[in-house]
Amino acid sequence: MTPTHSSDSSKKHIVVIGGSITGLGAGLALTSDGHRVTILEADSAPMPDTHLEAFEWDRHGSPQTKHSHALLARLYLLIRDRAPGLLDKILACGAEELGFIDRARQIFGEIELEEGDEDIVLLACRRSTFEWVLRRHILDTGLVDFRDGITVTGLSSVRDPGTGLPRVTGVKVEDLDGSAYEVTGDLIVDASGRRSRLRRWLPEIGTQEVHQDSEPCGIFYTSRFYRLNDGTQPPELDGGIVGADLGYLKVGLFPGDSRIFSLTLAADPHDDVMRKILHEPGFDAVAAAIPAAASWTNATVSEPISGVNGMANLTNTRRFLVEEGEPLALGVCAIGDALIHSNPISGRGCSLGWVGAFALAESIREHPSDLRALALDLDARIERDVVPWYAVQLQQDRDAVDVAEAQRRGENPYQVVREDGTNNPKAFMRSVLREGLLPALQEDITLMRIFMRTMNLLEKPNDLMSNPEVMQRVMASYQKREQRPPVFQGPGRSEMLEILERVDQAA
Ligand SMILES: Cc1cc2nc3c(=O)[nH]c(=O)nc-3n(C[C@H](O)[C@H](O)[C@H](O)COP(=O)(O)OP(=O)(O)OC[C@H]3O[C@@H](n4cnc5c(N)ncnc54)[C@H](O)[C@@H]3O)c2cc1C
């Protein structure tokens, strides 16, 4: 790498494309190591004065800002341990720490704590608040050159004599006046989100095509925000998030900061009738029919403070910048959604964006003067710490699509014994999860702990169901299913269609 502002050649000038959660996380991680960071952000929306005003922030470059966000323990720990001052600022804006310990005590009374229990903490904070505080914090450090209204349009490069690969030396940009120029750096980091153009830019500088795997998540998303009425205590939360999975409909309730929470309803894009949840009357009727949602959105508890925001075309997508052990180009990498993004319903994107940002800082620390080794090191870290979550999401989404399709055909996807008397192994697993694991989370603290650690990305995804102790406990709980009253998560699809029909008639 070319030496930069510092006489210490391990300190670089790093140009980050995109100033959202991942780009800002990279700014934090890289400046902590003494690098100089320039962030180029296409949106030119001025920064609101307060986190409350940030709720109306026009962040159209990252439209999911208008949706529910869970900020998982993996992210919470990075903030707590790497940027405690930032955590204080987030909490000062009314965010709350929803910890496993408090929840476990509510359910099980006095409990024996285990090491790491204090780490299982979900941050209840709106995405707009988090991004606003984070940006403010980064700007206040004075260490990052944050330039907004600057759109990156391509890469500049030279040929690396050692490897013959293109070596990226900077980015081509266009500002709001339409002026085009170049910003150079020792390393270019693409954090420009799911709509990243890196796949187009790399072949323009002579790399092979960038391979991409992509599959629909099988859902579209709708979110609405509410404020708790003055003096009203929020209803109970199970481990920070209240959810329901009705197969044809997924429901998530996300506590936020400042007594504001949001409700997300997500359904299959092929389910035409369910598209009515994209509009307030349909959304409200469905919310009222689902006990976990209704207990929060009922007018005696809260009032809506936004319309219904929708988002479609959600995919699980992974892009490959290393092929057969060789980077496609040197001096460029991608993190966050630009590299890998998956179904938002699991709430992992911000956490994994930060995992990538801090992994990048470590790769640079390990390989300060070898761009090829740096690229391979980062790729290995992503493969280890991010890809397993992507892989598990693909499997879950494929199954969720099967469930939704079966329900649309009027079949029962949880029916373990088929009409011809044979067993349906997929239905068996679904039913074990629904009637074994879910109730056990309220009855067995060991399972609750492992489940919450996994959900919060503190364990590897496969560690959950491949753990013999977990399976034994889940099966023990499943055996008791007949002894429990049936859990009513919400109406079946045909009943919900009738509810939506009545909404039409009333309109
Ligand atoms: C509906 C929905 C709900 C979600 N819910 C959750 C959740 O509960 N919890 C969670 O952790 N994650 C959630 N996610 C995922 C999370 O929002 C993303 O993972 C996260 O925003 C990724 O951050 P990012 O910085 O990588 O990309 P983005 O937030 O998409 O930001 C990319 C930035 O790059 C800028 N940019 C783009 N192109 C250029 C360019 N050419 N030049 C300069 N700048 C550019 C954009 O303006 C934008 O600011 C959700 C996602 C969706 C879609």
The ligand as an ORCA input file, in Angstrom:
! r2SCAN-3c Opt
* xyz 0 1
  C     -37.260     -4.102      5.737
  C     -35.958     -4.336      6.435
  C     -35.917     -4.548      7.805
  C     -34.701     -4.789      8.447
  N     -34.682     -5.076      9.776
  C     -33.492     -5.275     10.403
  C     -33.419     -5.515     11.788
  O     -34.422     -5.689     12.469
  N     -32.190     -5.604     12.375
  C     -31.047     -5.513     11.638
  O     -29.957     -5.580     12.206
  N     -31.094     -5.337     10.315
  C     -32.270     -5.220      9.686
  N     -32.309     -5.014      8.345
  C     -31.066     -5.015      7.606
  C     -30.340     -3.706      7.805
  O     -31.213     -2.637      7.580
  C     -29.180     -3.661      6.841
  O     -28.424     -4.830      7.024
  C     -28.325     -2.473      7.073
  O     -29.010     -1.285      6.745
  C     -27.099     -2.583      6.192
  O     -26.389     -1.441      6.330
  P     -25.408     -1.017      5.164
  O     -24.719      0.191      5.680
  O     -24.606     -2.185      4.747
  O     -26.335     -0.645      3.935
  P     -27.462      0.469      3.818
  O     -28.068      0.755      5.117
  O     -28.345      0.006      2.723
  O     -26.688      1.752      3.379
  C     -26.022      1.886      2.169
  C     -25.629      3.350      2.056
  O     -24.830      3.513      0.895
  C     -25.257      4.677      0.203
  N     -24.895      4.489     -1.203
  C     -25.432      3.590     -2.069
  N     -24.821      3.687     -3.270
  C     -23.891      4.665     -3.153
  C     -22.959      5.222     -4.045
  N     -22.852      4.774     -5.305
  N     -22.159      6.220     -3.619
  C     -22.245      6.682     -2.329
  N     -23.130      6.173     -1.430
  C     -23.933      5.175     -1.840
  C     -26.750      4.733      0.446
  O     -27.275      6.026      0.275
  C     -26.833      4.254      1.899
  O     -26.727      5.311      2.807
  C     -33.511     -4.793      7.691
  C     -33.552     -4.592      6.319
  C     -34.764     -4.388      5.693
  C     -34.770     -4.225      4.206
*
